Amino acid sequence: MNDRFAETLDQKQAIAADGTMDKEKFDISGAGTRDGLRALLLAAGQWPAIRSRPFERIADPGATPIAIFVTAIDTAPHAPDPVPIIEARHDDFTRGLDAVALLADCPVYLCQPDVAPFAEGSGRRKTVRFAGAHPAGLVGTHIARLCVPGDGEAVWHIGTAHGLQARHGRSQNLATAERRKSVANGRRRHQIRRRRCRNDNARSTRRLIGPVTQFRP
């Protein structure tokens, strides 16, 4: 084994919370323009949430996609239901869509479950409903049905939580670290927990479902 690779495997990083809630604030005066919003997302560390396909890379902030997909559906086993999450912050969600649409002059596809539209389509923004089992909720499925990039072209995609982040940062000049996660042990109904990103997710999972030795085939 390469010595440098072995050293990399031996390295470990631990990030511990210090009990404080310091928040970095950002200048949002230019967030109403395309370049200003891109600069804000880059400064706030939110830009890596915008992915580019093909090849699933971080989107190039200097590029222009032929379409942007907002994925508001997840059909993976035990995935959180996005409907109550979006309904609880519907105004934030619609403003987040407006922010996403500002990123590029191209169609924005809101891909959602087969329920009442989360947001009405207007102009470049289109609401598309998907139904069925997995992989109906995968962004690759949506891209294949709606807008396949050609040679030298790219499409961008972003998830529901990060769409909310775009709105939150644009309007409140800070980034929120809150996320919702689904935890299940295969025997009980999965539960949705709200957590901050810096929390010890492994420890909170153990509290909910117990040690892994409790799993049974």
C-alpha positions as CSV (number, residue, x, y, z in Angstrom):
1,M,0.0,0.0,0.0
2,N,1.2,3.5,-0.8
3,D,2.6,5.1,2.3
4,R,0.8,8.4,1.7
5,F,-2.5,6.6,1.2
6,A,-1.9,4.6,4.5
7,E,-1.2,7.9,6.3
8,T,-4.5,9.3,5.0
9,L,-6.5,6.3,6.2
10,D,-5.0,6.7,9.7
11,Q,-6.1,10.4,10.0
12,K,-9.2,11.3,11.9
13,Q,-10.9,14.6,12.4
14,A,-13.4,15.4,15.2
15,I,-15.5,18.5,15.3
16,A,-17.0,19.2,18.7
17,A,-19.6,21.8,19.6
18,D,-18.6,24.4,22.2
19,G,-22.1,25.1,23.3
20,T,-22.3,28.5,21.6
21,M,-24.4,29.5,18.6
22,D,-22.1,32.0,16.8
23,K,-23.5,32.9,13.4
24,E,-21.6,34.4,10.5
25,K,-23.5,37.2,8.8
26,F,-23.1,38.2,5.1
27,D,-23.8,41.2,3.0
28,I,-27.1,40.6,1.2
29,S,-27.3,43.9,-0.5
30,G,-26.5,42.4,-3.9
31,A,-28.6,39.2,-3.5
32,G,-31.3,40.6,-5.9
33,T,-29.0,40.2,-8.9
34,R,-27.6,37.0,-10.5
35,D,-24.0,37.7,-9.8
36,G,-24.7,39.0,-6.3
37,L,-26.7,35.9,-5.4
38,R,-24.0,33.6,-6.7
39,A,-21.4,35.6,-4.8
40,L,-23.5,35.3,-1.6
41,L,-23.9,31.6,-1.9
42,L,-20.2,31.1,-2.5
43,A,-19.3,33.3,0.5
44,A,-21.8,31.5,2.8
45,G,-20.5,28.1,1.8
46,Q,-23.8,27.1,0.3
47,W,-22.8,26.9,-3.4
48,P,-21.6,23.2,-3.2
49,A,-25.2,22.2,-2.7
50,I,-25.8,23.1,-6.3
51,R,-24.7,20.1,-8.4
52,S,-24.1,19.8,-12.1
53,R,-24.8,16.9,-14.4
54,P,-23.5,15.0,-16.1
55,F,-20.8,13.7,-13.8
56,E,-22.5,15.0,-10.5
57,R,-19.9,17.7,-9.8
58,I,-20.3,21.0,-7.9
59,A,-21.7,23.5,-10.3
60,D,-19.3,25.9,-12.0
61,P,-20.3,29.4,-10.7
62,G,-19.2,30.9,-13.9
63,A,-21.2,28.6,-16.1
64,T,-24.8,28.7,-17.4
65,P,-27.0,25.6,-17.2
66,I,-29.7,24.7,-19.7
67,A,-32.1,23.9,-16.8
68,I,-32.2,23.8,-13.0
69,F,-34.0,21.0,-11.2
70,V,-35.4,21.5,-7.6
71,T,-35.9,18.0,-6.2
72,A,-38.9,18.1,-3.7
73,I,-39.5,14.4,-3.7
74,D,-37.7,11.4,-2.3
75,T,-38.8,7.9,-2.9
76,A,-35.9,6.1,-1.3
77,P,-36.8,3.7,1.5
78,H,-37.6,5.5,4.8
79,A,-36.9,8.9,3.3
80,P,-38.5,11.9,5.0
81,D,-41.8,12.9,3.5
82,P,-41.1,16.4,2.0
83,V,-44.8,17.5,2.1
84,P,-45.1,18.5,5.8
85,I,-41.6,20.0,5.8
86,I,-42.5,22.2,2.8
87,E,-45.9,23.0,4.1
88,A,-44.5,24.2,7.4
89,R,-42.2,26.7,5.6
90,H,-44.2,27.3,2.4
91,D,-43.4,31.0,2.1
92,D,-39.7,30.3,2.5
93,F,-39.9,27.5,-0.1
94,T,-41.5,29.7,-2.7
95,R,-39.0,32.5,-2.1
96,G,-36.3,29.9,-2.4
97,L,-37.6,28.9,-5.8
98,D,-37.5,32.6,-6.8
99,A,-33.9,32.7,-5.7
100,V,-33.0,29.5,-7.6
101,A,-34.7,31.0,-10.7
102,L,-32.4,34.0,-10.4
103,L,-29.3,31.9,-10.7
104,A,-29.6,31.4,-14.5
105,D,-31.9,32.4,-17.4
106,C,-33.2,28.9,-18.0
107,P,-36.2,26.7,-17.2
108,V,-36.5,25.7,-13.5
109,Y,-38.2,22.4,-12.9
110,L,-39.8,21.9,-9.5
111,C,-40.1,18.1,-9.2
112,Q,-42.6,17.0,-6.5
113,P,-44.9,14.1,-5.5
114,D,-48.3,13.7,-7.1
115,V,-50.0,16.0,-4.6
116,A,-51.3,19.6,-4.9
117,P,-48.6,21.8,-6.4
118,F,-46.1,23.2,-3.9
119,A,-45.8,26.3,-6.1
120,E,-47.6,27.3,-9.3
121,G,-45.6,27.3,-12.5
122,S,-45.0,30.7,-14.0
123,G,-42.7,31.9,-16.7
124,R,-39.5,29.8,-16.7
125,R,-40.6,27.9,-13.6
126,K,-42.5,24.7,-14.2
127,T,-44.0,22.3,-11.7
128,V,-43.8,18.6,-12.6
129,R,-45.4,15.8,-10.5
130,F,-44.0,12.3,-10.3
131,A,-45.6,9.2,-8.8
132,G,-44.6,5.6,-8.2
133,A,-42.0,3.7,-6.4
134,H,-38.2,4.3,-6.3
135,P,-36.5,5.6,-8.5
136,A,-39.4,8.0,-9.3
137,G,-37.9,10.5,-6.9
138,L,-34.3,10.5,-8.3
139,V,-33.1,13.6,-10.1
140,G,-31.6,11.4,-12.8
141,T,-35.1,10.1,-13.6
142,H,-36.4,13.7,-13.8
143,I,-33.5,14.8,-16.0
144,A,-34.0,11.8,-18.4
145,R,-37.7,12.7,-18.7
146,L,-37.5,16.5,-19.0
147,C,-34.2,17.8,-20.2
148,V,-31.2,15.7,-21.2
149,P,-28.1,17.7,-21.6
150,G,-26.2,17.4,-24.9
151,D,-22.5,17.6,-25.7
152,G,-21.0,20.5,-23.8
153,E,-24.2,21.2,-21.9
154,A,-25.0,20.9,-18.2
155,V,-28.1,20.9,-15.9
156,W,-28.0,21.9,-12.3
157,H,-30.0,20.4,-9.4
158,I,-30.6,21.3,-5.8
159,G,-32.6,19.6,-3.0
160,T,-35.5,21.0,-1.0
161,A,-33.4,21.8,2.2
162,H,-30.8,23.7,0.2
163,G,-33.6,25.6,-1.7
164,L,-34.8,26.7,1.7
165,Q,-31.2,27.7,2.6
166,A,-31.0,29.9,-0.5
167,R,-34.1,31.8,0.7
168,H,-32.9,32.0,4.3
169,G,-29.5,33.3,3.5
170,R,-30.8,35.8,0.9
171,S,-33.2,37.4,3.3
172,Q,-31.6,37.0,6.7
173,N,-27.9,37.4,5.8
174,L,-27.0,34.2,7.7
175,A,-26.9,30.5,7.0
176,T,-29.0,28.1,9.1
177,A,-27.5,24.7,10.0
178,E,-30.9,23.0,10.6
179,R,-31.7,19.7,8.8
180,R,-34.3,17.0,9.1
181,K,-33.4,13.4,9.0
182,S,-35.2,10.1,8.9
183,V,-34.2,7.3,11.3
184,A,-35.5,3.7,11.1
185,N,-34.4,0.3,12.2
186,G,-36.3,-1.7,9.7
187,R,-38.9,-2.9,12.2
188,R,-40.5,0.3,13.5
189,R,-42.0,3.1,11.5
190,H,-39.3,5.6,10.7
191,Q,-39.2,8.9,12.6
192,I,-38.3,12.4,11.5
193,R,-35.9,14.3,13.7
194,R,-34.8,17.9,13.4
195,R,-31.1,18.3,14.0
196,R,-28.4,20.9,13.6
197,C,-25.6,19.8,11.3
198,R,-23.0,20.0,14.0
199,N,-24.9,17.6,16.3
200,D,-23.5,14.1,16.9
201,N,-25.9,12.2,14.5
202,A,-24.5,8.8,15.4
203,R,-25.2,9.3,19.0
204,S,-28.7,10.7,18.5
205,T,-29.4,7.7,16.2
206,R,-28.3,5.3,18.9
207,R,-30.7,6.9,21.4
208,L,-33.6,6.4,19.0
209,I,-33.1,2.9,17.7
210,G,-30.5,1.4,20.1
211,P,-27.2,-0.2,19.2
212,V,-26.8,-2.0,15.9
213,T,-26.8,-5.3,17.7
214,Q,-30.6,-4.9,18.1
215,F,-31.1,-5.4,14.3
216,R,-32.5,-8.7,13.2
217,P,-32.8,-10.2,9.7
